[in-house]
């Protein structure tokens, strides 16, 4: 008897309650008003093809859209706002892949290299393109550090982070004792996604004087990169927004609009300190209009290392940078399959069963 070969899915599609209703007639680009972008470091390299397909498809229905990014999510969106989004996203993936660190590298050296990477990716006009984009409105998530977390010496900083983790385990709003949330936003944004939780949140408008620093601050992982001092902001150390908003559990999209979420994984983890807390769930109401796209387990299993590129790879492949780069380039190349699967699903929604988010 001939075996029946069932095509394994490349892409997972999950949707909130309202979004599942809206998807009954298929997904149209004009419905998409919002895109969240999670923190995740080098995992972005493995989403390149999906991001390229999503933004190419959105060009078919020009409208104002909020792009809300934490950490590398902000860099992905900054690339997507360039005149040639596909080329800029590919440049980010390749430049990140080329990065490497010698044994004994210091935080200051990693910070300097990351500043250079940002400038290489953005080029001479990249920042200006973001501020003048006719339709997309970028918001970058950072945190303003408090107490011991506002220090750069490692002993104090690690103690501050341990305290933040303990407070968060008790109650997420207790993070307010360690961090305030800062939304660095395009002044043209409606900010309809602004959260109403008990973590102090303040707004900081982006401009030519602070955009580059905000882009650097949003990826400033404590202990690996030095934080920044935001121009025109209170004196403090500003760091990676993923500390409070790892996968961004904000009230996205309203009415018949869709928040389209190209993501590294099929679950949403509210804050960085929640990664080891399986009971910490996102709000269903916040994501009622969310459509989440993520690589399937079968897709990941076929990648080098059976996963997307990861920040830990810099240590795992220490002294073997060429092997790491080869694996990351393979993940980037394979990600075109994710983009193809997304476009195919738009044409044939029956190819992927939409799951509840």
C-alpha positions as CSV (number, residue, x, y, z in Angstrom):
1,X,0.0,0.0,0.0
2,X,1.4,3.4,-0.9
3,X,2.1,5.7,2.0
4,X,0.2,8.9,2.2
5,X,2.5,11.9,2.6
6,X,1.0,14.8,4.4
7,X,2.7,18.1,3.8
8,X,4.0,19.5,7.1
9,X,3.1,23.1,7.8
10,X,5.9,25.7,7.6
11,X,4.0,28.5,9.2
12,X,1.6,28.6,12.2
13,X,-1.2,31.1,12.2
14,X,-3.0,32.0,15.4
15,X,-5.7,34.6,15.9
16,X,-7.6,36.3,18.7
17,X,-11.4,36.0,19.1
18,X,-12.4,39.0,16.9
19,X,-9.6,38.3,14.4
20,X,-10.9,34.8,13.8
21,X,-14.2,36.3,12.8
22,X,-12.6,38.8,10.5
23,X,-10.5,36.1,8.8
24,X,-13.6,34.2,7.6
25,X,-13.4,36.4,4.5
26,X,-9.6,36.1,4.3
27,X,-7.0,38.7,5.3
28,X,-6.7,41.9,3.3
29,X,-3.8,44.3,3.7
30,X,-6.1,47.3,4.2
31,X,-7.3,45.7,7.5
32,X,-3.8,45.8,9.0
33,X,-3.4,48.9,11.2
34,X,-0.7,47.7,13.6
35,X,2.4,45.5,13.7
36,X,4.1,44.5,17.0
37,X,7.7,43.4,16.9
38,X,9.1,41.4,19.8
39,X,12.5,41.4,21.5
40,X,14.5,38.4,20.4
41,X,18.0,39.3,19.3
42,X,19.4,37.2,16.5
43,X,16.1,35.3,16.0
44,X,15.3,38.2,13.7
45,X,17.8,36.8,11.2
46,X,15.5,33.7,11.0
47,X,12.4,35.9,10.2
48,X,13.9,37.9,7.3
49,X,12.0,36.2,4.5
50,X,8.7,36.5,6.4
51,X,9.2,40.2,7.2
52,X,10.1,40.8,3.5
53,X,6.9,39.1,2.3
54,X,4.7,40.9,4.9
55,X,5.9,44.4,4.0
56,X,5.8,43.7,0.3
57,X,2.2,42.6,0.7
58,X,1.3,45.6,2.8
59,X,2.5,48.0,0.0
60,X,-0.5,46.9,-1.9
61,X,-2.8,48.9,0.5
62,X,-1.1,52.1,1.6
63,X,-2.5,53.4,4.9
64,X,-1.2,54.7,8.2
65,X,0.1,51.9,10.4
66,X,1.8,51.8,13.8
67,X,4.9,49.7,14.0
68,X,5.6,49.0,17.7
69,X,9.0,47.4,18.4
70,X,10.9,46.3,21.4
71,X,14.7,45.7,21.0
72,X,15.4,43.9,17.7
73,X,11.7,44.3,16.8
74,X,12.4,48.0,16.6
75,X,15.4,47.5,14.3
76,X,13.4,45.2,12.0
77,X,10.7,47.9,11.6
78,X,13.3,50.6,11.1
79,X,14.5,48.6,8.1
80,X,11.0,48.0,6.9
81,X,10.6,51.8,6.7
82,X,13.4,52.2,4.2
83,X,12.7,52.9,0.5
84,X,13.6,49.3,-0.3
85,X,12.4,47.3,2.8
86,X,13.6,43.9,1.5
87,X,17.1,45.1,0.9
88,X,17.3,46.8,4.3
89,X,16.0,43.7,6.1
90,X,18.5,41.5,4.2
91,X,21.3,44.0,5.2
92,X,20.3,43.7,8.9
93,X,20.4,39.9,8.7
94,X,23.8,39.9,7.0
95,X,25.4,42.5,9.2
96,X,24.1,40.8,12.4
97,X,25.5,37.5,11.0
98,X,28.9,39.1,10.4
99,X,29.2,40.3,13.9
100,X,31.6,38.5,16.1
101,X,33.3,38.8,19.5
102,X,36.8,37.8,20.6
103,X,37.3,35.9,23.9
104,X,37.4,38.4,26.8
105,X,35.4,41.0,25.0
106,X,34.2,43.8,27.3
107,X,30.7,45.3,27.6
108,X,32.2,48.6,26.3
109,X,33.6,46.9,23.2
110,X,30.3,45.1,22.5
111,X,28.5,48.4,22.9
112,X,30.9,50.1,20.4
113,X,30.5,47.3,17.9
114,X,26.7,47.5,18.2
115,X,26.7,51.3,17.6
116,X,28.7,50.6,14.4
117,X,26.3,47.8,13.3
118,X,23.4,50.2,13.7
119,X,25.1,52.8,11.6
120,X,26.1,50.3,8.9
121,X,22.5,49.0,8.7
122,X,20.9,52.5,8.6
123,X,23.3,54.1,6.3
124,X,23.4,57.8,5.6
125,X,19.7,58.5,5.2
126,X,18.1,55.6,7.1
127,X,17.1,57.7,10.2
128,X,15.7,60.5,8.0
129,X,13.6,57.9,6.1
130,X,12.0,56.8,9.3
131,X,11.0,60.2,10.5
132,X,9.6,61.1,7.1
133,X,7.9,57.9,6.2
134,X,4.5,58.9,4.6
135,X,2.5,56.1,6.3
136,X,4.4,54.1,8.9
137,X,4.7,55.4,12.4
138,X,7.5,53.8,14.5
139,X,7.4,53.4,18.3
140,X,10.4,52.0,20.1
141,X,10.1,50.6,23.6
142,X,12.8,51.3,26.2
143,X,12.9,51.3,30.0
144,X,14.1,54.0,32.4
145,X,16.2,52.2,35.0
146,X,15.7,52.8,38.8
147,X,17.6,51.9,41.9
148,X,20.4,49.4,41.4
149,X,19.2,48.7,37.9
150,X,20.3,52.3,37.1
151,X,24.0,51.3,37.7
152,X,26.4,50.0,35.1
153,X,28.9,48.3,37.5
154,X,28.1,44.6,37.2
155,X,27.8,43.7,40.8
156,X,25.1,46.4,41.5
157,X,23.4,45.8,38.1
158,X,23.1,42.0,38.6
159,X,21.7,42.6,42.1
160,X,19.2,45.0,40.7
161,X,18.2,42.6,38.0
162,X,17.8,39.8,40.6
163,X,15.6,42.1,42.6
164,X,13.5,42.9,39.6
165,X,13.1,39.2,38.8
166,X,11.9,38.6,42.4
167,X,9.5,41.5,42.4
168,X,8.1,40.4,39.0
169,X,7.6,36.8,40.2
170,X,5.4,38.2,43.0
171,X,3.4,40.6,40.7
172,X,4.2,42.0,37.3
173,X,3.3,45.6,38.4
174,X,6.0,45.5,41.0
175,X,8.5,46.0,38.2
176,X,7.7,49.7,38.7
177,X,10.3,49.6,41.5
178,X,13.0,48.7,39.0
179,X,11.8,50.2,35.7
180,X,9.5,52.7,34.0
181,X,8.3,52.0,30.5
182,X,9.3,54.6,27.9
183,X,7.5,54.7,24.5
184,X,9.7,56.7,22.1
185,X,7.2,57.4,19.3
186,X,6.7,59.1,16.0
187,X,4.9,62.3,17.0
188,X,2.3,61.6,14.2
189,X,1.2,58.4,15.9
190,X,-2.3,58.2,17.4
191,X,-0.8,56.0,20.2
192,X,-4.0,54.0,20.4
193,X,-2.0,51.0,21.6
194,X,-0.8,52.7,24.8
195,X,-1.1,50.3,27.7
196,X,-3.1,51.1,30.8
197,X,-1.4,48.8,33.3
198,X,0.3,49.7,36.6
199,X,3.8,49.9,35.2
200,X,4.6,53.7,35.0
201,X,4.7,54.7,31.3
202,X,5.7,57.9,29.8
203,X,6.0,59.2,26.2
204,X,9.0,60.6,24.4
205,X,8.6,62.0,20.9
206,X,11.2,60.8,18.3
207,X,13.1,63.4,16.4
208,X,16.4,63.8,14.5
209,X,18.3,64.4,17.8
210,X,17.2,61.3,19.6
211,X,16.2,58.6,17.1
212,X,19.6,57.0,16.8
213,X,20.0,56.9,20.6
214,X,16.5,55.4,21.0
215,X,17.3,52.7,18.5
216,X,20.5,51.9,20.4
217,X,18.7,52.0,23.8
218,X,16.0,49.6,22.8
219,X,18.5,46.8,22.2
220,X,20.7,47.7,25.3
221,X,20.5,44.3,27.1
222,X,21.8,45.0,30.7
223,X,25.1,43.3,31.3
224,X,25.8,42.9,27.6
225,X,25.4,46.4,26.3
226,X,25.7,49.7,28.2
227,X,22.5,51.7,28.4
228,X,22.0,55.1,26.9
229,X,21.1,58.6,28.1
230,X,18.2,59.7,26.0
231,X,18.5,63.2,24.7
232,X,15.8,65.5,26.1
233,X,14.9,63.0,28.7
234,X,15.4,62.8,32.5
235,X,18.9,61.7,33.6
236,X,18.9,57.9,33.9
237,X,20.2,54.7,32.2
238,X,17.8,53.7,29.5
239,X,17.8,50.1,28.4
240,X,16.2,47.3,26.3
241,X,12.4,47.7,26.3
242,X,12.0,43.9,26.4
243,X,12.7,44.0,30.1
244,X,9.1,45.1,30.7
245,X,7.6,44.2,27.3
246,X,9.3,41.2,25.9
247,X,6.6,40.2,23.4
248,X,4.5,43.4,23.9
249,X,1.2,42.7,25.6
250,X,-0.5,45.9,24.6
251,X,-4.1,46.6,23.5
252,X,-3.6,46.2,19.8
253,X,-6.0,47.1,17.0
254,X,-9.7,47.9,17.4
255,X,-13.0,47.4,15.6
256,X,-12.5,45.6,12.3
257,X,-8.7,46.3,12.2
258,X,-6.0,43.7,12.5
259,X,-2.7,43.7,14.4
260,X,-0.4,41.5,12.2
261,X,2.3,39.9,14.4
262,X,5.2,38.2,12.6
263,X,6.8,36.4,15.6
264,X,9.6,34.0,16.6
265,X,7.3,31.7,18.5
266,X,3.6,30.8,18.8
267,X,3.2,32.2,22.4
268,X,3.3,35.8,23.7
269,X,5.3,36.3,26.9
270,X,4.5,39.7,28.5
271,X,8.0,40.6,30.0
272,X,11.5,39.3,29.8
273,X,11.4,38.1,33.5
274,X,8.2,36.1,32.6
275,X,10.1,33.6,30.4
276,X,10.4,31.1,33.2
277,X,6.9,31.8,34.6
278,X,4.4,29.7,32.6
279,X,1.5,31.0,34.5
280,X,2.2,34.6,33.3
281,X,-0.2,35.0,30.3
282,X,-1.0,37.9,28.0
283,X,-4.4,39.5,28.1
284,X,-6.9,37.9,25.7
285,X,-8.6,41.3,25.3
286,X,-5.4,42.9,24.2
287,X,-5.0,40.4,21.4
288,X,-8.6,39.9,20.3
289,X,-7.7,41.5,16.9
290,X,-4.2,40.0,16.6
291,X,-3.1,37.6,13.9
292,X,0.1,35.9,14.9
293,X,2.5,34.3,12.3
294,X,5.2,32.0,13.6
295,X,7.5,29.2,12.3
296,X,6.1,25.7,12.9
297,X,7.9,23.1,15.0
298,X,8.5,21.0,11.9
299,X,10.1,24.0,10.2
300,X,12.4,24.7,13.2
301,X,13.4,21.0,13.4
302,X,14.9,21.3,9.9
303,X,17.1,24.3,10.7
304,X,20.8,24.0,11.9
305,X,20.6,23.4,15.6
306,X,16.8,22.8,15.2
307,X,16.0,26.4,16.2
308,X,16.3,30.0,15.0
309,X,19.6,31.9,15.6
310,X,20.1,32.9,19.2
311,X,22.2,35.3,21.2
312,X,23.7,32.4,23.1
313,X,25.3,31.3,19.8
314,X,28.0,33.9,20.2
315,X,29.2,31.9,23.2
316,X,28.3,28.4,21.9
317,X,30.3,29.0,18.7
318,X,33.1,31.0,20.3
319,X,36.2,30.5,18.2
320,X,34.0,28.9,15.4
321,X,32.5,32.1,14.0
322,X,32.4,30.8,10.4
323,X,30.3,27.8,11.4
324,X,27.9,30.1,13.3
325,X,27.7,32.4,10.3
326,X,27.0,29.5,8.0
327,X,24.2,28.3,10.2
328,X,22.7,31.8,10.5
329,X,22.9,32.3,6.7
330,X,21.1,29.0,6.3
331,X,18.3,30.1,8.7
332,X,18.0,33.4,6.8
333,X,17.8,31.7,3.4
334,X,15.3,29.2,4.7
335,X,13.1,32.0,6.0
336,X,12.0,32.7,2.4
337,X,9.9,29.6,2.9
338,X,8.1,31.3,5.7
339,X,7.4,34.3,3.5
340,X,6.2,32.0,0.7
341,X,3.9,30.1,3.1
342,X,2.4,33.4,4.3
343,X,1.6,34.6,0.7
344,X,0.3,31.2,-0.2
345,X,-2.0,31.2,2.9
346,X,-3.4,34.6,1.8
347,X,-4.3,33.0,-1.6
348,X,-5.4,29.7,-0.1
349,X,-6.6,30.1,3.5
350,X,-7.5,26.4,3.7
351,X,-3.7,25.6,3.5
352,X,-3.2,26.5,7.2
353,X,-5.8,25.9,9.9
354,X,-6.0,29.1,12.0
355,X,-5.6,28.3,15.7
356,X,-6.9,30.2,18.7
357,X,-4.4,32.7,20.2
